[in-house]
Amino acid sequence: MTALTPLENLLKRRLAEAPITIADYMRLALGHPEHGYYRTRDPLGAADFVTAPEVSQMFGELLGFWCAHLWALIGQPKPIRLVELGPGRGTLMADALRAVKSVVPTFYQAVEVHLVETSPVLRARQRRALDGIDVTWHDDLETVPDGPLLLIANEFLDALPIHQLIKHEGEWYERQVMLSAEDGGFTFGRSEQPSPLARLLSPMVTNAPDGTIAEVSPDARSVSTAIARRIKRSGGAAVLVDYGYSRPATGDSLQAIRGHKFHPVLARPGEADLTAHVDFSAVVAAAGLEGVEVHGPVEQGVFLERLGIHERADRLTRDTDTVTSIGILDGLARLTAQDRMGSLFKVVAFGPRGLKPLPGFVR
């Protein structure tokens, strides 16, 4: 029998007192200061999963040009805070800055780079990727200095804690993590009383039949609200890319990934990545309430094609060897194909009211 991890022991002691929400389980499994998944390792690449910037340099390059275009639309403020939430290994930011440095040098010179990252392991990777660039790290968006900003968040929202509600006898109850009466392991149950979070469910969901699971993420709504308030107060724009659904939906989307494979959600907490699909309708609604202009969501493949990813791929494959060309074209397909990342991933942007149509969101 495999020995329990320190985090499993901690959870068992806590659950012996009372069940916890799935949101609290995610916070501990991902963010515990000593044993949390994101605090103890680099989860990208060969370890567990691959994000779009790791698939192809074109992703970061096009987002860099998108930011440069937005900088021109908002009047070329100097300085401009270029902010990334959850920047992974720093690959996206490195590709974006490299691309704009020679093509839009005035934008590059106006940029102040700010990375919002809590993982010491990933901060070290980012420092290496952005060697020679002046970077300021933050634990949250609130400490980024005031002033106009351009914000990027790629696969940030999907790792934020979610609550799951389950319909029972016409009421919505909180789905919880608790100790199994049979073997003392971790299992799912439901709260004794209906959940007040049911008020966050869309009318499109509330009439679902008994046994239905629905997900809400107050954390994702709060992040969306904070970004929108910052843009309204100080100016700028934001682009958010993640996987999820455009309209309210039901179902259990919580999943664990370990070593590129699906992993039981409640097994070995702290050793697998936990994610859930993003409800973009909730993200859009939260930002809209703050008075910013919301663009999208559009599918990632459509967004990148409108930004010129095919033209960029053509340029990169000119006068290259066959192996390099195949790699570039495979990256293009992975990012844009409907049966790969192109359809599942969505893109939204926030900007000031009255700003002309944004690139990637108009035909």
C-alpha positions as CSV (number, residue, x, y, z in Angstrom):
1,M,0.0,0.0,0.0
2,T,1.4,3.4,-1.0
3,A,2.2,5.7,2.0
4,L,0.0,8.7,2.4
5,T,1.5,12.0,1.3
6,P,1.8,14.9,3.8
7,L,-1.1,16.7,2.1
8,E,-3.3,13.5,2.3
9,N,-2.6,13.3,6.0
10,L,-3.4,17.0,6.4
11,L,-6.7,16.5,4.5
12,K,-7.7,13.5,6.5
13,R,-7.3,15.4,9.7
14,R,-9.4,18.3,8.3
15,L,-12.1,16.0,6.9
16,A,-12.4,14.2,10.2
17,E,-13.8,17.4,11.5
18,A,-16.2,18.3,8.6
19,P,-16.5,17.9,4.8
20,I,-15.1,20.6,2.6
21,T,-16.2,22.1,-0.7
22,I,-14.5,21.1,-4.0
23,A,-13.3,24.7,-4.1
24,D,-11.4,24.3,-0.8
25,Y,-10.1,20.9,-2.0
26,M,-8.7,22.6,-5.1
27,R,-7.1,25.4,-3.1
28,L,-5.3,22.9,-0.9
29,A,-4.3,20.5,-3.7
30,L,-3.0,23.3,-5.9
31,G,-1.9,26.1,-3.6
32,H,-1.0,24.7,-0.2
33,P,2.2,26.7,0.7
34,E,4.3,23.5,1.3
35,H,2.6,20.7,-0.5
36,G,0.5,22.3,-3.2
37,Y,0.9,21.2,-6.8
38,Y,1.8,24.6,-8.2
39,R,4.1,25.4,-5.3
40,T,6.3,22.4,-5.6
41,R,7.0,21.8,-9.3
42,D,7.0,23.0,-12.9
43,P,3.8,21.4,-14.3
44,L,4.4,22.3,-17.9
45,G,5.9,20.4,-20.8
46,A,7.0,16.8,-20.1
47,A,5.7,16.9,-16.5
48,D,1.9,17.0,-17.0
49,F,0.5,19.3,-19.7
50,V,1.5,21.5,-22.6
51,T,0.0,25.0,-23.0
52,A,-0.3,27.0,-26.3
53,P,2.9,29.0,-25.9
54,E,4.8,25.7,-25.5
55,V,3.1,24.3,-28.7
56,S,4.4,27.1,-31.0
57,Q,6.2,30.4,-30.8
58,M,3.4,31.8,-33.1
59,F,1.0,32.0,-30.2
60,G,3.1,34.4,-28.1
61,E,4.2,36.4,-31.1
62,L,0.6,37.0,-32.3
63,L,-0.5,38.0,-28.8
64,G,2.5,40.4,-28.6
65,F,1.4,42.1,-31.9
66,W,-2.2,42.1,-30.6
67,C,-1.0,44.1,-27.5
68,A,1.0,46.5,-29.7
69,H,-2.0,47.2,-31.8
70,L,-4.1,47.8,-28.7
71,W,-1.5,50.1,-27.4
72,A,-1.8,52.2,-30.5
73,L,-5.6,52.2,-30.2
74,I,-5.6,53.6,-26.7
75,G,-3.2,56.4,-27.5
76,Q,0.3,54.9,-27.0
77,P,0.6,55.6,-23.3
78,K,4.1,55.6,-21.8
79,P,4.8,53.6,-19.8
80,I,2.3,50.8,-20.4
81,R,2.1,47.9,-17.9
82,L,2.3,44.6,-19.8
83,V,0.8,42.1,-17.3
84,E,0.5,38.4,-17.5
85,L,-1.5,36.3,-15.1
86,G,-0.1,32.8,-14.5
87,P,2.8,33.1,-17.0
88,G,3.9,29.5,-16.8
89,R,7.5,29.2,-17.9
90,G,7.6,32.8,-19.3
91,T,7.5,31.4,-22.8
92,L,4.5,33.5,-24.0
93,M,6.0,36.8,-22.7
94,A,9.4,36.0,-24.1
95,D,8.0,35.3,-27.6
96,A,5.7,38.4,-27.4
97,L,8.6,40.7,-26.5
98,R,11.0,39.2,-29.0
99,A,8.4,39.6,-31.8
100,V,7.6,43.3,-31.1
101,K,11.1,44.4,-30.3
102,S,12.1,44.7,-33.9
103,V,8.7,45.3,-35.6
104,V,7.2,47.8,-33.1
105,P,10.2,49.2,-31.2
106,T,8.2,52.1,-29.8
107,F,5.9,49.8,-28.1
108,Y,8.7,47.6,-26.8
109,Q,10.4,50.7,-25.3
110,A,7.2,51.8,-23.6
111,V,6.6,48.4,-21.9
112,E,7.0,47.6,-18.2
113,V,6.7,43.8,-17.6
114,H,4.7,42.6,-14.6
115,L,4.1,38.9,-13.9
116,V,1.5,37.7,-11.5
117,E,2.8,34.4,-10.2
118,T,2.7,32.7,-6.8
119,S,4.9,29.6,-7.6
120,P,8.6,30.0,-6.6
121,V,9.4,27.2,-9.0
122,L,7.8,28.9,-12.0
123,R,9.2,32.3,-11.0
124,A,12.6,30.8,-11.4
125,R,11.8,29.5,-14.8
126,Q,10.3,32.8,-15.9
127,R,13.4,34.6,-14.7
128,R,15.6,32.4,-17.0
129,A,13.2,32.8,-20.0
130,L,13.2,36.6,-19.6
131,D,16.9,37.0,-18.8
132,G,18.0,40.6,-19.6
133,I,14.4,42.0,-19.3
134,D,13.4,44.1,-16.3
135,V,10.5,42.1,-14.7
136,T,8.5,42.8,-11.6
137,W,6.7,39.8,-9.9
138,H,3.4,40.1,-8.0
139,D,1.3,37.7,-5.9
140,D,-1.9,39.3,-7.3
141,L,-3.1,42.0,-9.7
142,E,-3.8,44.5,-6.9
143,T,-0.1,45.2,-6.4
144,V,0.6,46.1,-10.1
145,P,1.2,49.8,-10.1
146,D,-1.6,52.0,-11.3
147,G,-1.7,53.2,-14.8
148,P,-2.8,51.9,-18.2
149,L,-2.2,48.2,-18.7
150,L,-2.4,45.5,-21.3
151,L,-3.2,42.2,-19.6
152,I,-2.8,38.6,-20.9
153,A,-4.2,35.5,-19.2
154,N,-3.7,32.2,-20.9
155,E,-5.0,29.1,-19.1
156,F,-5.3,31.0,-15.9
157,L,-9.0,30.8,-15.2
158,D,-9.3,27.1,-15.6
159,A,-7.2,26.4,-12.5
160,L,-9.2,28.7,-10.3
161,P,-11.4,26.9,-7.7
162,I,-14.9,25.9,-8.7
163,H,-17.9,24.9,-6.6
164,Q,-20.1,22.0,-7.8
165,L,-23.8,21.9,-7.1
166,I,-25.9,18.8,-7.5
167,K,-29.7,18.9,-7.9
168,H,-31.6,16.8,-5.4
169,E,-35.4,16.8,-4.8
170,G,-35.7,20.1,-6.7
171,E,-33.0,21.9,-4.7
172,W,-29.3,22.6,-5.4
173,Y,-26.9,21.2,-2.8
174,E,-23.1,21.8,-2.5
175,R,-21.1,18.8,-3.7
176,Q,-18.4,18.1,-1.1
177,V,-15.3,16.1,-0.4
178,M,-15.5,13.9,2.7
179,L,-14.1,10.8,4.3
180,S,-15.6,7.5,3.1
181,A,-17.4,5.5,5.8
182,E,-16.2,2.3,4.1
183,D,-12.4,2.7,3.8
184,G,-11.6,6.1,5.2
185,G,-10.5,7.4,1.8
186,F,-11.7,10.5,0.1
187,T,-15.1,10.5,-1.6
188,F,-17.8,12.8,-2.8
189,G,-21.0,13.7,-0.9
190,R,-23.4,16.6,-0.7
191,S,-24.2,19.3,1.9
192,E,-27.1,18.8,4.4
193,Q,-28.7,22.1,3.3
194,P,-29.3,23.7,-0.1
195,S,-26.5,25.9,-1.3
196,P,-26.8,29.7,-1.4
197,L,-24.5,29.6,-4.5
198,A,-27.5,28.4,-6.5
199,R,-28.3,32.1,-7.0
200,L,-25.3,32.2,-9.4
201,L,-26.7,29.6,-11.7
202,S,-28.1,30.7,-15.0
203,P,-31.8,30.3,-15.6
204,M,-30.8,28.0,-18.5
205,V,-29.5,25.6,-15.8
206,T,-31.7,25.9,-12.8
207,N,-34.5,23.8,-14.2
208,A,-32.3,20.8,-14.9
209,P,-33.5,17.4,-13.6
210,D,-32.5,15.9,-10.3
211,G,-29.0,14.4,-10.3
212,T,-27.6,17.1,-12.5
213,I,-24.2,18.7,-11.6
214,A,-23.6,22.3,-12.3
215,E,-20.4,24.4,-11.7
216,V,-19.9,27.9,-10.5
217,S,-16.6,29.8,-9.9
218,P,-16.9,32.9,-7.7
219,D,-13.1,33.2,-8.0
220,A,-13.2,33.4,-11.8
221,R,-16.0,36.0,-11.6
222,S,-13.9,38.0,-9.1
223,V,-10.8,37.9,-11.3
224,S,-12.9,39.1,-14.3
225,T,-14.4,41.9,-12.1
226,A,-11.0,43.0,-10.9
227,I,-9.5,43.2,-14.4
228,A,-12.5,45.1,-15.7
229,R,-12.4,47.6,-12.8
230,R,-8.7,48.2,-13.4
231,I,-9.3,48.9,-17.1
232,K,-12.2,51.2,-16.4
233,R,-10.1,53.1,-13.7
234,S,-6.7,53.3,-15.4
235,G,-7.3,52.4,-19.1
236,G,-6.0,49.6,-21.2
237,A,-7.3,46.3,-22.3
238,A,-7.1,42.6,-21.5
239,V,-7.2,39.3,-23.5
240,L,-8.1,36.0,-21.8
241,V,-7.6,32.6,-23.4
242,D,-8.9,29.4,-21.9
243,Y,-10.8,26.2,-22.5
244,G,-14.5,26.1,-21.7
245,Y,-18.0,26.8,-23.0
246,S,-19.5,30.0,-24.3
247,R,-23.0,29.4,-22.9
248,P,-24.2,28.1,-19.5
249,A,-23.9,24.3,-19.3
250,T,-24.2,21.5,-16.9
251,G,-22.0,18.6,-16.2
252,D,-18.9,17.6,-14.2
253,S,-15.8,19.1,-16.0
254,L,-13.4,18.8,-13.0
255,Q,-10.4,16.7,-14.0
256,A,-7.0,15.8,-12.8
257,I,-4.0,15.4,-15.1
258,R,-0.8,13.7,-14.1
259,G,2.0,12.7,-16.6
260,H,-0.2,13.7,-19.6
261,K,-2.9,11.2,-18.5
262,F,-6.2,11.6,-16.7
263,H,-5.9,10.9,-13.0
264,P,-8.6,10.3,-10.3
265,V,-9.5,13.7,-9.0
266,L,-9.3,12.7,-5.3
267,A,-6.2,10.5,-5.6
268,R,-2.8,11.8,-4.4
269,P,-3.8,15.4,-4.0
270,G,-0.9,17.8,-4.7
271,E,0.6,15.5,-7.3
272,A,-1.7,16.2,-10.2
273,D,-3.1,19.3,-11.9
274,L,-6.7,20.1,-11.3
275,T,-8.7,22.1,-13.8
276,A,-12.3,22.7,-14.9
277,H,-13.9,24.2,-17.9
278,V,-14.4,28.0,-17.8
279,D,-18.0,29.4,-18.0
280,F,-17.3,32.3,-20.3
281,S,-20.8,33.6,-20.0
282,A,-20.2,34.2,-16.3
283,V,-16.8,35.8,-17.0
284,V,-18.3,38.1,-19.7
285,A,-21.3,39.0,-17.4
286,A,-19.0,39.9,-14.5
287,A,-16.9,42.2,-16.6
288,G,-19.9,43.8,-18.4
289,L,-21.3,44.9,-15.0
290,E,-18.2,47.0,-14.5
291,G,-18.9,49.1,-17.6
292,V,-16.1,47.8,-19.9
293,E,-16.7,46.7,-23.5
294,V,-16.5,42.9,-23.8
295,H,-15.5,41.3,-27.1
296,G,-16.1,37.6,-27.7
297,P,-15.9,34.9,-26.8
298,V,-14.6,33.5,-30.1
299,E,-12.9,30.2,-30.7
300,Q,-9.1,30.2,-30.4
301,G,-8.6,28.9,-33.9
302,V,-10.8,31.7,-35.4
303,F,-9.0,34.3,-33.3
304,L,-5.5,33.2,-34.4
305,E,-6.5,32.9,-38.0
306,R,-7.9,36.5,-38.0
307,L,-4.6,37.6,-36.5
308,G,-2.7,36.0,-39.4
309,I,-1.3,32.8,-38.0
310,H,-1.4,31.1,-41.4
311,E,0.6,33.9,-42.9
312,R,3.1,33.8,-40.0
313,A,3.5,30.0,-40.5
314,D,4.1,30.5,-44.2
315,R,6.8,33.0,-43.4
316,L,8.5,30.8,-40.8
317,T,8.6,27.8,-43.1
318,R,10.3,29.6,-46.0
319,D,13.8,28.4,-46.6
320,T,13.7,26.0,-43.6
321,D,14.5,22.3,-43.6
322,T,11.7,19.7,-43.8
323,V,11.8,18.7,-40.1
324,T,11.5,22.3,-39.0
325,S,8.7,23.0,-41.4
326,I,6.8,19.9,-40.2
327,G,7.1,21.1,-36.6
328,I,5.8,24.6,-37.5
329,L,2.8,23.2,-39.4
330,D,2.0,20.7,-36.6
331,G,2.0,23.6,-34.1
332,L,-0.3,25.5,-36.4
333,A,-2.7,22.6,-36.6
334,R,-2.7,22.0,-32.8
335,L,-3.5,25.6,-32.1
336,T,-6.3,26.1,-34.7
337,A,-7.8,22.7,-35.8
338,Q,-11.4,22.2,-34.7
339,D,-10.6,18.7,-33.3
340,R,-7.6,20.0,-31.3
341,M,-7.3,23.3,-29.4
342,G,-9.0,25.5,-32.0
343,S,-12.5,24.9,-30.9
344,L,-12.3,24.0,-27.2
345,F,-10.3,27.1,-26.3
346,K,-12.1,30.5,-26.4
347,V,-10.8,34.0,-26.3
348,V,-12.4,37.1,-24.8
349,A,-11.2,40.7,-24.5
350,F,-12.1,43.6,-22.3
351,G,-11.5,47.2,-23.3
352,P,-12.8,50.8,-22.9
353,R,-16.3,51.7,-24.1
354,G,-16.3,52.9,-27.6
355,L,-13.0,51.4,-28.6
356,K,-13.1,50.4,-32.3
357,P,-13.5,46.7,-33.1
358,L,-10.5,44.7,-31.8
359,P,-8.3,42.5,-34.0
360,G,-9.3,38.9,-33.8
361,F,-12.9,39.6,-33.0
362,V,-13.9,41.0,-36.4
363,R,-13.9,39.3,-39.7
